[in-house]
């Protein structure tokens, strides 16, 4: 990881900690799937041996709704939600998982689908084992789900899972928001985006292979993109993003 990526990581992580979020991890199935995630401490406490434990009575009376933010393809969630976690944390308790194959989240399973990703996140949210603050004496806390880009595909499966759950230890599904996801667009939208990027097919734009392609993508998808990016930073970003794409080839 180059200097530029390390510096950006530190800046974005600072945004998360400033919003009151802390980083945790949980083994969510019997196939070696471990999710790393950020969450408000009111949703859980961690005992000395690292296991999730029930929150104290003062913590567990929290009744704010919960929002799960599911990131898109590319870097881990701190890069994609840094601008949102501060404002949202004033009104909601947040859970921000790192999807498997992105960042430090791993699995021993062979699955590579968005449905598998959703099942892992659902296991994190349900049962009361990993996030005991989701289950209160007076009932279940409402959970809203937000997914962006690839995360929108995951959010769809997650919403279906939560909507069909009943009984103790289950999260109550609230609103579902899909942002810039393939679920909300069609072939005509892809053609327009490809034309804006001056490429033959949209995949050529979305998976940049060199510095020129990365700059072209950033010009279209980044709010107020920088006018100049040093080549050394572009190379760092390409290496960083490239390693996240490898899971599709496995």
C-alpha positions in Angstrom: 0.0 0.0 0.0 1.5 3.3 -1.1 1.8 6.5 0.9 -1.2 8.2 -0.8 -3.5 5.3 0.0 -2.3 5.0 3.5 -2.9 8.8 4.1 -6.4 8.6 2.6 -7.1 5.5 4.8 -6.2 7.5 7.9 -8.3 10.5 6.9 -11.4 8.4 6.2 -11.0 6.3 9.3 -10.8 9.5 11.3 -14.2 10.5 9.9 -15.6 7.2 11.2 -14.1 7.5 14.7 -15.2 11.2 14.9 -18.8 10.0 14.2 -18.6 7.7 17.3 -18.1 4.5 15.3 -15.7 1.8 16.5 -14.3 -1.2 14.5 -15.2 -4.7 15.4 -15.1 -8.2 13.8 -17.4 -11.2 14.0 -17.3 -14.8 12.8 -20.8 -15.1 11.3 -21.0 -18.8 10.0 -19.4 -22.2 10.2 -17.5 -21.7 6.9 -14.8 -19.4 8.3 -16.6 -16.2 7.3 -15.4 -13.2 9.3 -16.9 -9.8 8.8 -15.1 -6.7 9.9 -17.5 -3.8 10.6 -17.9 -0.4 12.1 -20.7 0.2 14.6 -21.9 2.5 17.4 -20.8 1.0 20.8 -24.5 1.3 21.9 -25.1 -1.8 19.7 -22.6 -4.0 21.6 -19.9 -4.1 24.1 -16.8 -6.3 23.8 -15.6 -8.4 26.7 -12.0 -9.0 27.5 -11.8 -12.2 25.5 -13.2 -10.4 22.4 -16.7 -11.9 22.4 -19.8 -9.8 22.0 -21.7 -9.4 25.2 -25.0 -7.8 26.2 -25.0 -4.1 26.6 -25.5 -2.5 30.0 -29.0 -1.4 31.0 -28.2 2.2 30.3 -26.8 1.4 26.9 -29.6 -1.0 25.9 -32.4 1.6 26.4 -31.2 3.3 23.2 -34.2 3.4 20.9 -32.8 5.3 17.9 -33.4 3.5 14.6 -30.4 1.7 13.1 -29.1 2.2 9.6 -26.9 -0.4 7.8 -24.7 1.2 5.2 -23.5 -1.3 2.5 -20.6 -0.1 0.4 -20.1 -0.6 -3.4 -17.4 -2.2 -5.4 -13.9 -1.0 -4.9 -12.3 0.3 -1.6 -13.6 -0.5 1.9 -16.5 1.3 3.4 -14.5 4.1 5.0 -13.7 5.5 1.6 -17.4 5.5 0.5 -19.3 6.6 3.6 -16.8 9.1 5.2 -19.0 12.1 4.3 -22.2 10.5 5.4 -21.4 8.9 8.8 -21.1 12.1 10.7 -24.5 13.6 9.8 -26.3 10.2 10.0 -24.8 9.5 13.4 -26.7 12.4 14.8 -30.0 10.6 14.2 -29.2 6.9 13.8 -27.0 4.2 15.2 -24.9 2.9 12.3 -23.6 -0.5 11.3 -21.2 -0.3 8.4 -19.9 -3.8 7.3 -16.9 -4.5 5.1 -18.1 -7.0 2.6 -16.2 -10.3 2.1 -13.2 -10.0 -0.3 -13.0 -6.2 0.5 -10.7 -5.0 3.2 -10.1 -7.5 6.0 -13.4 -9.5 5.7 -12.7 -13.1 4.6 -14.3 -16.5 4.2 -13.4 -20.1 3.6 -16.5 -20.6 1.5 -16.4 -20.9 -2.3 -19.4 -18.6 -2.8 -18.8 -15.3 -4.6 -22.3 -13.9 -5.1 -24.2 -10.9 -3.8 -26.6 -13.3 -2.1 -23.7 -14.8 -0.1 -22.6 -11.3 0.9 -26.2 -10.6 2.1 -26.4 -13.8 4.1 -23.2 -12.9 5.9 -24.5 -9.4 6.8 -27.9 -10.9 7.9 -26.0 -13.3 10.2 -24.3 -10.3 11.7 -27.6 -8.5 12.4 -29.7 -11.4 13.6 -29.6 -13.7 16.6 -28.4 -11.1 19.1 -25.0 -12.7 19.3 -22.9 -10.1 17.5 -25.1 -7.0 18.0 -27.0 -7.5 21.2 -28.1 -3.9 21.2 -30.5 -4.7 18.3 -32.7 -6.7 20.7 -34.3 -4.8 23.6 -36.6 -6.0 26.3 -39.5 -4.0 24.7 -38.9 -5.5 21.3 -36.8 -5.4 18.2 -35.1 -2.2 16.9 -35.9 -1.1 13.4 -33.2 -1.5 10.9 -33.0 0.6 7.7 -30.8 -0.7 4.9 -28.9 1.5 2.4 -26.8 0.1 -0.4 -24.8 1.9 -3.0 -23.8 0.5 -6.4 -22.8 -3.2 -5.9 -24.0 -2.8 -2.3 -27.5 -2.2 -3.7 -27.5 -5.8 -5.0 -26.5 -7.0 -1.6 -29.1 -4.7 0.1 -31.9 -6.3 -2.0 -31.1 -9.8 -0.7 -30.5 -8.5 2.8 -33.9 -6.8 2.8 -35.6 -10.0 1.7 -33.9 -11.9 4.5 -34.8 -9.4 7.2 -38.4 -9.0 5.9 -39.0 -12.7 6.1 -37.6 -13.1 9.6 -39.6 -13.6 12.8 -39.0 -14.4 16.4 -36.5 -13.5 19.0 -33.2 -12.0 18.0 -34.4 -10.8 14.6 -34.0 -7.3 13.3 -37.1 -5.4 12.2 -36.8 -4.2 8.6 -37.5 -0.5 8.0 -36.9 1.4 4.8 -34.6 0.1 2.0 -32.6 2.6 -0.1 -30.7 1.7 -3.2 -28.3 4.3 -4.6 -26.8 4.2 -8.1 -27.3 0.4 -8.3 -27.7 -1.8 -11.4 -31.1 -2.6 -10.0 -32.3 0.9 -10.8 -30.9 1.2 -14.3 -31.0 -0.6 -17.7 -29.1 -1.0 -20.9 -29.9 2.5 -22.1 -28.4 4.0 -18.9 -25.2 1.9 -19.5 -25.0 3.2 -23.1 -25.3 6.8 -22.0 -22.6 6.3 -19.3 -20.3 4.7 -21.8 -20.8 7.6 -24.2 -20.0 10.1 -21.5 -16.8 8.2 -20.7 -16.0 7.9 -24.4 -15.7 4.1 -24.2 -17.2 1.3 -26.2 -18.7 -0.6 -23.3 -19.4 0.5 -19.7 -17.2 -2.2 -18.2 -14.2 -0.6 -19.8 -15.1 2.6 -17.9 -15.9 0.9 -14.5 -12.8 -1.3 -14.4 -9.9 1.1 -15.3 -6.7 -0.6 -16.4 -4.4 2.4 -16.5 -4.0 5.9 -15.1 -5.8 7.6 -18.0 -8.8 5.3 -17.5 -8.8 5.9 -13.8 -8.8 9.7 -14.3 -11.7 9.4 -16.7 -13.7 7.4 -14.2 -13.0 9.8 -11.4 -14.1 12.7 -13.5 -17.5 11.1 -13.9 -18.1 9.6 -10.5 -16.4 11.8 -8.0 -18.1 14.9 -6.6 -15.8 17.9 -7.4 -12.9 15.7 -8.7 -9.4 17.2 -8.3 -8.1 19.0 -11.4 -4.7 17.3 -11.1 -3.7 14.0 -9.5 0.0 13.2 -9.4 1.0 10.0 -11.3 2.4 8.4 -8.1 -1.0 8.7 -6.4 -2.8 7.3 -9.5 -0.5 4.3 -9.5 -1.2 3.7 -5.8 -4.9 3.9 -6.4 -4.7 1.5 -9.3 -2.8 -1.1 -7.2 -5.3 -0.7 -4.3 -8.4 -1.0 -6.4 -7.0 -3.7 -8.6 -6.5 -6.1 -5.7 -10.2 -5.7 -4.8 -11.2 -6.8 -8.3 -9.4 -10.1 -8.1 -12.1 -11.9 -6.2 -14.3 -11.8 -9.4 -11.7 -13.9 -11.1 -11.4 -16.6 -8.4 
